[in-house]
Amino acid sequence: MKIGILTQWYDPEPGPAALPGVLARELVRRGHEVTVLTGFPNYPTGKIADGYKVSAKSREKLDGVDVTRTFLLPQHGRSGIGRIANYLSFGMSAALFGRSAFRDIDVLWVNYSPITVAIPMWLQKLTRGTPIVCEVADLWPDTMLVSGLSGSQKVASVAGPILKAWTNAMYRSSESIVHIAKGVGSILVARKVPASKIHYVPKPADEVHFNTEGSQLRTEFDITDDQIVILYAGSMGTAQGLDSLIAAMGQIDSRNIRLIMAGSGTEEESLRRQASVDGRIQFIGRQPMEQMTDLLATADIAYVGLADHPLSHVTMPSKTQSILASGKAVLVAASGDVADVIEEAKAGFAVKPGDTVAIAHALEQATAIGRDGLAAQGLAGRKYYEQTFSLSATTDAIEQILLDACKKDKISKALGPIRPEDIDQLAALHRQAFPGYFLSRLGDSFLRQFYRGFLGDPSALTCVARDNSGNVLGAAVGSADPNGFFGRLLRRRWLGFALASLRHALSAPNEMPRLFRAVTYRGDSSGPIPGALLSSIFVAPAGQGKGIGKDLLDAWVREARASKVPKAYLSTDSEENDQVRHFYESNDWSLDRMYSTREGRSMAQYSYELSADVQLSDKFGSKIPETEQ
């Protein structure tokens, strides 16, 4: 498959921002072509990473992955306005500058946090009909309530209905929804997401850096062999509730325990002040990813904390998998999904969030069972990780979801020439696509004669889209020699046309000249047409929004080019038909002239240069209101 990944976060950003890269590399290793559209790396400091400079757009190749980066405003502080500017700037620039990255993909994987990625996601869906698989990593807009950003709760309360409508629209636009915490599934169902769309696939760890092969740093940190080391590594914000951990350490008298705090965040300074009188607590700042393997090897138990909030029940911090993959015991101060994992894996201790007394008691228990007891819990956690969270297992599931999404939406690719068994469906769908138009008023019998005329004619250029059951989803028909084609059509099928149009001729004899012109339609040209004519193109309602219109037009142009004629022509209504005209113009059809039919219908004639090596544009998709030619 050709897989696109849309994510604001990507290498060399650390922590959870590194996980899209983990997936991309594994998909490449499995033989897929992967293209990533992302921003310039600035997480978690809000400063652009070394070696990068913000511009409108840049491209690079990382570990076999084609990476396109577009502009964003670097920001990762406590300012809600600044963070919104960061999110919105990437969403807008990705839509404006990044579309070429996903020109030929089969399916798009979207990391939907932040939800401003919907802007390029919807544009891709609208213009190219690409099937979407949307990954719900952080549940929006709920996550704003626990973000700790200034003004975020006010924004969430005021804009909540808009944000919910926004995310619901993202769900509707996606073929599949993937969530990484079990509890989120029931929330999505409650928000009217079809259960058939929803898949639980947890996140793996970055197994290059989180494994059991690290070297201990106890000597460097002046830690004795008998001391228990508890490690916290990650963001230090309000959502993590780390003040409870610092307070719990103050309730323990034992000098046989050490706490190492690695990372930074909006609450770091406050936590440092809180811990300043306790010499057992050491802050070491943000560490490079390469150091994490050894840091976890140094620890006996690692800490995962979440502030007490309803959302924490359905949150799975990515550090949980990282700790389990490293074979370390876990102390979780949270409830819900993450606590359930630790208890099920028998990999440590789970206590209520914010409960200082319970956290202190768990630390005392860890001290009591000693380093050997904690090591046994860590081994149990590692086994659970391999069975549940491993990169191999999770990518197996994602790969199948992506493949299924392609199968659901690839009906537009089942293209082929017109067949006898298509005729009845083509006639019915033509009338459905062009209600009230003249040919439709002549009825199915007339239209069946019209479409049968393309069967076996040497100049016919036809392309029909079908689903897996053979149902017609759209068609484009025309001729490389319209001057001869319509003459042959009338000679071969005159009796069928006469019988099919008899009722209309009797009821409206004054329309007989128009009926004759309908049979011999040549694009309303007053003379011979020096090229191919696209007589009709339409997409059935069941095929709308899947890129079928563009696929049909592209395929028909290829057929016309193969016939060695210099140009192709078509005519369409010129008034109240802006979307259709934009569709042709966006696909490099040029407006030749405006004219009126004998009945006073305003028309626009377009042409396409077939002799030149012109690539069809992707600027508009197939969900267009079709017009009768």
DOGULUM-505958 format. One record per residue (C-alpha): residue number from 1; x, y, z. Coordinates in steps of 0.05 Angstrom, whole numbers. Each point is the difference from the previous one (the first is absolute). Layout:
BEGIN
REC loke      X      Y      Z
REC  NUM      X      Y      Z
...
This chain:
BEGIN
REC loke      X      Y      Z
REC    1      0      0      0
REC    2     18     73     -8
REC    3    -14     27     69
REC    4     -4     73     21
REC    5      9     20     73
REC    6    -26     68     22
REC    7     26     21     67
REC    8     24     65     31
REC    9     51    -39     41
REC   10     58    -39    -29
REC   11     74    -15      7
REC   12     45     27     28
REC   13    -52     20     52
REC   14      3    -46     62
REC   15    -49    -37     44
REC   16    -70    -11    -28
REC   17     18     45    -59
REC   18     49    -53    -23
REC   19    -53    -55     -8
REC   20    -25     20    -69
REC   21     72    -11    -24
REC   22      1    -69     33
REC   23    -62    -19    -40
REC   24     26     30    -65
REC   25     66    -37      4
REC   26    -33    -66     15
REC   27    -47      7    -59
REC   28     59     15    -45
REC   29     36    -61     28
REC   30    -61    -41    -21
REC   31      5     24    -72
REC   32    -49     58     -2
REC   33     14     69    -29
REC   34    -10     51     55
REC   35     -6     76     -6
REC   36     -6     44     61
REC   37    -27     71      2
REC   38     20     34     65
REC   39     25     64     31
REC   40     69     26     18
REC   41     23    -34     65
REC   42    -11     44     61
REC   43    -29    -47     53
REC   44      6      3     59
REC   45     40     65      8
REC   46    -36     44    -50
REC   47     68     12    -33
REC   48     18    -26    -69
REC   49     46    -60      4
REC   50     73      7    -20
REC   51     11     -9    -74
REC   52    -69     27    -20
REC   53    -23     69    -21
REC   54    -74     17     -8
REC   55    -21     12    -72
REC   56    -64     -8    -40
REC   57     20    -70    -19
REC   58     59    -48      1
REC   59     12    -73    -19
REC   60     46    -53     26
REC   61     10    -75      1
REC   62      4    -31     69
REC   63     11    -76      7
REC   64    -34    -14    -66
REC   65    -59     46     15
REC   66    -16     60    -44
REC   67    -12     58     48
REC   68    -31     66    -20
REC   69      0     55     53
REC   70    -42     64     -4
REC   71     -1     64     39
REC   72    -22      7     72
REC   73      8     51     55
REC   74     45    -34     53
REC   75    -35      2     67
REC   76     -7    -49     58
REC   77     -8     45     61
REC   78    -59     10     47
REC   79    -34     51    -45
REC   80    -64    -27    -28
REC   81      1     52    -55
REC   82     72    -19    -18
REC   83    -17    -74     -3
REC   84    -61     13    -44
REC   85     44     41    -46
REC   86     49    -58     -3
REC   87    -55    -50    -17
REC   88    -37     44    -50
REC   89     63     23    -36
REC   90     18    -71    -16
REC   91    -70    -20    -21
REC   92     -5     58    -48
REC   93     71     -6    -29
REC   94     -8    -75     -9
REC   95    -62     13    -41
REC   96     32     56    -41
REC   97     70    -27    -11
REC   98     -2    -74     14
REC   99    -51    -29    -48
REC  100     51    -25    -49
REC  101     28    -47     53
REC  102    -63    -43     -4
REC  103    -10      2    -76
REC  104      1    -75    -12
REC  105    -14    -33     67
REC  106    -50    -57      8
REC  107    -20     15     72
REC  108     13     55     52
REC  109     15    -13     74
REC  110    -17     63     41
REC  111     26     13     70
REC  112    -59     44     20
REC  113     32     38     57
REC  114     -4     59     -8
REC  115    -65     -1    -38
REC  116     22     57    -46
REC  117     30    -56    -44
REC  118    -71     -7    -24
REC  119     12     58    -48
REC  120     50    -38    -45
REC  121    -35    -65     15
REC  122    -67     25    -27
REC  123     34     32    -60
REC  124     32    -67    -17
REC  125    -67    -35      7
REC  126    -37     52    -42
REC  127     50      7    -56
REC  128     27    -70     -6
REC  129    -51    -45     35
REC  130     56    -33     41
REC  131    -25    -48     53
REC  132     16     25     70
REC  133     19    -38     63
REC  134     -3     48     59
REC  135     39    -16     64
REC  136    -30     29     64
REC  137     61      9     44
REC  138    -27     56     44
REC  139    -76      5      4
REC  140    -22     69    -22
REC  141    -27     47     23
REC  142      4    -34     68
REC  143     76      4      2
REC  144     -3     76      3
REC  145    -31     -4     70
REC  146     62    -33     29
REC  147     53     33    -42
REC  148     21     51     51
REC  149      2     54    -54
REC  150    -22     69     21
REC  151    -71     12    -24
REC  152     -9    -70    -26
REC  153    -59    -17     45
REC  154    -35     64    -20
REC  155     12    -15    -73
REC  156    -25    -71      9
REC  157    -64     23     36
REC  158    -15     54    -52
REC  159     21    -37    -63
REC  160    -17    -70     24
REC  161    -60    -11    -46
REC  162     40     25    -60
REC  163     59    -44     17
REC  164    -45    -61      9
REC  165    -33     13    -67
REC  166     70      7    -30
REC  167     24    -67     27
REC  168    -65    -34    -19
REC  169     10     24    -71
REC  170     70    -30      2
REC  171    -29    -66     22
REC  172    -52      1    -56
REC  173     54     15    -51
REC  174     41    -61     21
REC  175     -7    -71    -23
REC  176     27    -24     67
REC  177     13     30     69
REC  178     58    -28     42
REC  179      3     14     75
REC  180     60    -15     45
REC  181    -36     -7     67
REC  182    -55    -51      9
REC  183    -48     46     36
REC  184     -2     49    -58
REC  185    -39    -50    -42
REC  186    -63      6     41
REC  187      5     76     -2
REC  188      5     -1    -75
REC  189    -61    -44     -5
REC  190    -38     47     46
REC  191     19     56    -48
REC  192    -35    -37    -56
REC  193     62    -28    -34
REC  194    -21    -67    -32
REC  195     29    -57     40
REC  196     21    -33    -66
REC  197     49     57    -11
REC  198     34     -4     68
REC  199     63    -40     13
REC  200     42     -4     63
REC  201     74     -1    -16
REC  202     47     21     56
REC  203     64     37    -11
REC  204     66    -38      1
REC  205     64     28     31
REC  206     59     25    -40
REC  207     35    -67      6
REC  208     66     28    -24
REC  209      6     41     64
REC  210    -46    -38     48
REC  211     25    -70     10
REC  212     37    -43     51
REC  213     70     12    -26
REC  214     19     64     37
REC  215     60     11     46
REC  216    -12     23     71
REC  217     23     70     21
REC  218     -2    -12     75
REC  219     72     20      9
REC  220     -9     65    -38
REC  221    -60     18     44
REC  222     35    -23     64
REC  223    -52    -53     14
REC  224     19    -59     43
REC  225    -17    -72    -18
REC  226    -53     -7     55
REC  227    -39     63    -17
REC  228    -66     -3    -37
REC  229     -1     49    -59
REC  230    -67     28    -24
REC  231      2     37    -66
REC  232    -48     50    -29
REC  233     16     19    -72
REC  234    -45     45    -42
REC  235    -40     63      0
REC  236     -8     38     65
REC  237    -68     33     -7
REC  238    -64      4     38
REC  239    -28    -61    -36
REC  240     53    -45     32
REC  241    -17     18     72
REC  242     73     -6     22
REC  243     -8     42     62
REC  244    -32    -62     33
REC  245     63    -40    -14
REC  246     45     52     31
REC  247    -46      6     60
REC  248     -1    -76      8
REC  249     76     -2      2
REC  250     -4     48     59
REC  251    -42    -51     39
REC  252     53    -54     -6
REC  253     56     -1     51
REC  254     42    -52    -35
REC  255     67     23    -29
REC  256     -1    -63    -42
REC  257    -39     31    -57
REC  258     20     50    -54
REC  259    -44     39    -48
REC  260     28     24    -66
REC  261    -42     51    -38
REC  262     17      5    -74
REC  263    -35     48    -47
REC  264    -30     69      3
REC  265    -65     37     -8
REC  266    -44     54     26
REC  267      1    -25     72
REC  268     75    -16      4
REC  269     20     61     40
REC  270    -57     -9     50
REC  271     19    -74      9
REC  272     73     19     10
REC  273    -19     48     56
REC  274    -45    -52     32
REC  275     56    -51      0
REC  276     58     46     18
REC  277      4    -23     73
REC  278      3    -75    -18
REC  279     69    -22    -19
REC  280    -26    -67    -26
REC  281    -33     34    -59
REC  282     42     20    -60
REC  283    -22     40    -61
REC  284     43    -13    -60
REC  285    -38     39    -54
REC  286    -19    -23    -69
REC  287     43    -57    -25
REC  288     15    -21    -72
REC  289    -38    -60    -25
REC  290     65    -39     -4
REC  291      7      6     76
REC  292    -68    -31     16
REC  293     22    -72     -9
REC  294     53      9     54
REC  295    -44     42     45
REC  296    -53    -54      2
REC  297     54    -53     11
REC  298     21     40     61
REC  299    -71      2     29
REC  300    -34    -55     40
REC  301    -69     29     -9
REC  302    -28     55    -44
REC  303    -57     48     15
REC  304    -61     17    -42
REC  305    -47     54     28
REC  306    -64     33    -24
REC  307    -39     55     34
REC  308    -69    -21     24
REC  309    -47     16    -57
REC  310    -53    -41    -36
REC  311     44      0    -63
REC  312     56    -34     38
REC  313    -43    -63      3
REC  314      7     -8    -75
REC  315     72     25     -9
REC  316     59    -45    -16
REC  317     65     40      9
REC  318     51    -25    -50
REC  319     52     -6     55
REC  320    -39    -60     27
REC  321     20    -42    -61
REC  322     71     28      3
REC  323      8    -23     72
REC  324    -30    -69    -13
REC  325     44     -9    -62
REC  326     61     16     44
REC  327    -18    -55     48
REC  328    -12     45     60
REC  329    -52      0     54
REC  330    -52     56     -1
REC  331    -32     43     53
REC  332    -63     30    -30
REC  333    -38     56     35
REC  334    -61     -1    -44
REC  335    -65    -37    -11
REC  336    -32    -31    -60
REC  337     36    -29    -60
REC  338     72     10     21
REC  339    -12    -27     70
REC  340    -36    -60    -30
REC  341     61    -16    -44
REC  342     49      0     59
REC  343    -46    -43     42
REC  344    -14    -49    -57
REC  345     74     -5    -16
REC  346     18     -8     74
REC  347     55     50    -15
REC  348     -2     44     61
REC  349    -47     43     42
REC  350    -62     40    -18
REC  351    -29     53     47
REC  352    -51     55     -5
REC  353     23     65    -33
REC  354     20     56     47
REC  355     -2    -46     61
REC  356     65     18     35
REC  357    -10    -51     56
REC  358    -12    -56    -50
REC  359     60     20    -42
REC  360     44      0     62
REC  361    -26    -68     21
REC  362     15    -28    -70
REC  363     71     27      6
REC  364      8    -34     67
REC  365    -25    -65    -31
REC  366     51      7    -56
REC  367     55     10     51
REC  368    -25    -61     39
REC  369      2    -49    -58
REC  370     68     27    -20
REC  371     36      3    -66
REC  372    -10    -74    -15
REC  373    -75      4     11
REC  374     -5     61    -45
REC  375     42    -34    -53
REC  376    -49    -58     -1
REC  377    -57     49    -11
REC  378     39     32    -56
REC  379      9    -67    -35
REC  380    -75    -12      5
REC  381    -12     68    -31
REC  382     49    -14    -57
REC  383    -37    -65    -16
REC  384    -66     37      0
REC  385     29     53    -46
REC  386     23    -51    -51
REC  387    -69    -31     -2
REC  388    -41     64     -1
REC  389     39     62    -19
REC  390     59    -22    -43
REC  391     16     36    -65
REC  392    -11    -65    -38
REC  393    -69    -13     29
REC  394    -26     71     -5
REC  395     26     10    -71
REC  396    -33    -66    -21
REC  397    -66     30     22
REC  398     12     68    -32
REC  399     23    -31    -65
REC  400    -65    -40     -5
REC  401    -42     62     16
REC  402     36     40    -54
REC  403    -10    -56    -50
REC  404    -74     -7     17
REC  405     -8     76     -9
REC  406     30     -5    -69
REC  407    -46    -57    -19
REC  408    -61     38     24
REC  409     18     61    -41
REC  410     36    -28    -60
REC  411    -63    -13    -39
REC  412     19     59    -44
REC  413     60    -39    -24
REC  414    -43    -56    -29
REC  415     -1     34    -68
REC  416    -11    -32    -67
REC  417    -35      9    -67
REC  418    -75     -3     -7
REC  419    -30    -70      1
REC  420    -69    -26    -24
REC  421    -21    -14     71
REC  422     12     73     19
REC  423    -52     29    -48
REC  424    -62     -4     45
REC  425     38     31     59
REC  426     30     54    -43
REC  427    -68     21    -26
REC  428    -30      3     70
REC  429     59     36     30
REC  430      2     50    -57
REC  431    -72     20     15
REC  432     17      3     75
REC  433     61     44    -13
REC  434    -35     47    -48
REC  435    -73      6     23
REC  436    -43     44    -45
REC  437     50      3    -57
REC  438    -22    -15    -71
REC  439     32    -68     -8
REC  440    -25    -22     68
REC  441    -71     20    -19
REC  442      5    -46    -60
REC  443      2    -59     49
REC  444     41    -62     14
REC  445    -15    -33    -68
REC  446     30     59    -38
REC  447     61      3     47
REC  448     12    -75     -8
REC  449      3      9    -75
REC  450     49     58      9
REC  451     48    -39     45
REC  452     -5    -64    -41
REC  453     27     42    -58
REC  454     68      2     35
REC  455      6    -76      3
REC  456     48    -24    -52
REC  457      8     66    -37
REC  458     73      8    -21
REC  459      1     74     20
REC  460    -35     -8     67
REC  461     36     26     61
REC  462    -34    -27     62
REC  463     17     -9     72
REC  464    -46    -30     53
REC  465     13     -2     75
REC  466    -29    -60     37
REC  467      1    -25     71
REC  468     21    -70     21
REC  469    -70    -27    -16
REC  470      1     28    -70
REC  471    -48     58     14
REC  472     12     61    -43
REC  473     24     60     40
REC  474     14     48    -57
REC  475     18      5    -73
REC  476     35     44    -51
REC  477    -17    -12    -74
REC  478     19     33    -65
REC  479     33    -12    -67
REC  480     67     13    -32
REC  481    -37     10    -66
REC  482    -66     34     19
REC  483    -14     20    -72
REC  484     -3    -73    -22
REC  485    -24    -30     66
REC  486    -67     34      2
REC  487    -14    -15    -72
REC  488     14    -74     13
REC  489    -42      4     64
REC  490    -61     25    -38
REC  491      8    -49    -58
REC  492      8    -61     44
REC  493    -52     16     53
REC  494    -52     42    -38
REC  495    -56    -48     13
REC  496     15     -5     74
REC  497      4     76      6
REC  498    -65      8    -38
REC  499    -38    -48     44
REC  500     32     28     64
REC  501    -19     71    -17
REC  502    -68    -13    -31
REC  503    -40     20     62
REC  504     39     65      8
REC  505     -7     16    -74
REC  506    -76     -9      3
REC  507     -7     42     63
REC  508     47     56    -22
REC  509      8     -1    -76
REC  510     31     69      2
REC  511     61    -30     35
REC  512     15    -49    -57
REC  513     58     43    -26
REC  514     31      2     70
REC  515     -9    -75      6
REC  516     37    -10    -65
REC  517     56     45     25
REC  518      3    -40     64
REC  519     14    -63    -39
REC  520     53     33    -42
REC  521     29     43     56
REC  522     71     24    -16
REC  523     13     50     54
REC  524    -42     54    -34
REC  525     54     10    -51
REC  526    -20     33    -65
REC  527     51    -39    -38
REC  528     43    -63      4
REC  529     33    -10     68
REC  530     76     -4     -7
REC  531     10    -47     58
REC  532    -34    -43     53
REC  533    -66     18     32
REC  534    -19    -14     72
REC  535    -74    -10     -7
REC  536    -20    -15     72
REC  537     32    -10     69
REC  538    -37    -13     65
REC  539      9    -32     68
REC  540    -55    -38     35
REC  541    -21     23     71
REC  542     31    -63     29
REC  543     68     20    -29
REC  544      0     73     21
REC  545     59     25     41
REC  546     47    -57    -19
REC  547     40     32    -55
REC  548    -38    -37    -55
REC  549    -14     61    -42
REC  550     73     18     -6
REC  551     19    -73    -12
REC  552    -50     -5    -57
REC  553     23     65    -32
REC  554     74    -20      6
REC  555    -14    -69    -30
REC  556    -41     29    -57
REC  557     55     50    -17
REC  558     51    -56     -1
REC  559    -44    -39    -49
REC  560     -9     62    -43
REC  561     75     14      0
REC  562     13    -72    -22
REC  563    -46     11    -60
REC  564     51     50    -28
REC  565    -49     58     -8
REC  566     28     69     16
REC  567    -55     26     45
REC  568    -61    -19     41
REC  569    -63     41      7
REC  570    -62      4     44
REC  571    -58     47     12
REC  572    -35     15     65
REC  573    -49     51     27
REC  574     31     68     11
REC  575    -50     27     51
REC  576    -11    -24     71
REC  577     52    -53    -12
REC  578     62     28     34
REC  579     22    -64     35
REC  580     -2    -41    -63
REC  581     37     52    -40
REC  582     52      7     55
REC  583      9    -75     -1
REC  584     19      1    -74
REC  585     42     62      6
REC  586     37    -28     60
REC  587     17    -61    -42
REC  588     32     42    -55
REC  589    -60      5    -48
REC  590      1     69    -34
REC  591    -62     41    -13
REC  592     -5     10    -76
REC  593    -66     37     -9
REC  594    -68     17     28
REC  595    -61    -10    -42
REC  596    -75    -13      2
REC  597    -38    -59    -28
REC  598    -61      9    -45
REC  599    -43     -9     61
REC  600     37     58     35
REC  601     41    -43     48
REC  602     65     35     18
REC  603     60    -46    -10
REC  604     75      0     10
REC  605     46    -40    -45
REC  606     65    -26     28
REC  607     60    -33    -33
REC  608     60    -41     23
REC  609     67     -5    -35
REC  610     14    -73    -10
REC  611     63      5    -42
REC  612     38     34     56
REC  613     26    -39     59
REC  614    -48     32     49
REC  615    -11    -28     70
REC  616    -71      7     25
REC  617     -6     46     60
REC  618    -25    -24     67
REC  619    -30     66     22
REC  620    -72    -24      5
REC  621    -32    -67     17
REC  622    -59    -39    -26
REC  623    -57     21     45
REC  624    -31     45    -53
REC  625    -71     12    -22
REC  626      2    -36    -68
REC  627    -28     33    -63
REC  628    -28    -32    -62
REC  629     39     11    -63
